[in-house]
């Protein structure tokens, strides 16, 4: 079964029906994997920096305070919003290309056939 999320991304429940987009493009797949891993690392660094900034505003910190810090709901929501914005910026070229491809009749036909 194929589903569209609110952003228009296609998700398939059955992995065997997923597109083999990178099958002939191993370098592109590896590059995308590297970019995804780096984006994850940056998100973790940004969260760590946010922790330091919040603890500094409270009067200081040490390693134990940083390790013990748990963001409240507001801080967590701010971090999630920042993460989503960063992911959108990092993957915008890919998203734009997918949007372009989805306008092509041959791609639409393939998606419809895959959905069956």
N, C-alpha and C positions, 0 to 999 in steps of 0.2 A: 504494500500500500504506500502511496506517495502522499505526503502532507506538505502544505505550505504554511510556514509560520507567519506571524504578522509582518515581518520584514520582507516576505516573499521568497525566502530561501527554501529550497526543496530538501526534504528529509525523507529517507526511505527506511521503512521498518525492516525490510529484508536486505541484508548486506549483499547478497548475491545479485541483486538488481541495481546496485549502485554503479554509477558511471565509472568506466575505466579511463578517465580523463588523463591520468598520469602514466598509464601503462606504457606508452611509447616515449614518455618524457621524464625519465628517471631523475634527470638533473633538476627539472622544475619541481618535482615532488620533494626532492631533498632540500632544495632552497626554501620551499614553503615550510617544510618541517623545521628548518633552522630559524626562519623568521618567527614562526609560532613559538619556538622555545625561547628565543630572545625576548619576545613580547611578554612571555610569562615571567622571565627573570626581571624585566623592567617593572612589571606590575608588583612583584614581590619587593623590589627595592623601593618603589614608591610607597608601599604600605609601611615599610620599615622607617622610611624618612618621615612619614606622617606620624608614626608612633613617637619618634624622637621630638618632632615639633610639638606635639600635644603634651608630652611629658615636660619639655623645656618650659612651656607656657605655665605649667603647674609648679614650676620652681626647681626643676632639675631632674636628672635621671642618672642611673648607673646601669650596668649590664643586667642586673637582676630585675630592675623595674621595667626595662625594655622587654625582657623575656616574659615577664609576668603580665604585661599589658594586654588587656582585651578590650577592643573598641566597643563603645556603646552602640545602640541602634542607629543614632544619628551619624556617628563617625563611619560605621559600616556602610550605611547608605551612601554617604559621600564618596567613600572609596569605590563602591560598586559603580556609581555614576561615572567617576573618573576612569575606571577600568574600561567600561563600555565605550566611552568616548575615545580612549586610546585605541582599543581594538577596531573601532570604526575607522579611525584615521589610518592605522597600519594596513588594514585589509581593504581600504577603499578602492585601490586600483583593481583588485580581484573582483570586488563587488560590482564595480562599473563594467568590467568585462563580462561578467555573468549576465548583467542586465542587457548588455548589447547582444550577447549570444541568444538570450531568450526571445529576442525580437526576430531572429532568423527563422523562416518557415521550416527549414530542414531540422533545426534543433527542436522546435515545437513538435514536429512530427515524431522525432525520436523519443521525446519525453512522453508523448501520448502512447506510443507503442510500448515503452518500458513500464508504464503505469498498468498496463493490462495484465 
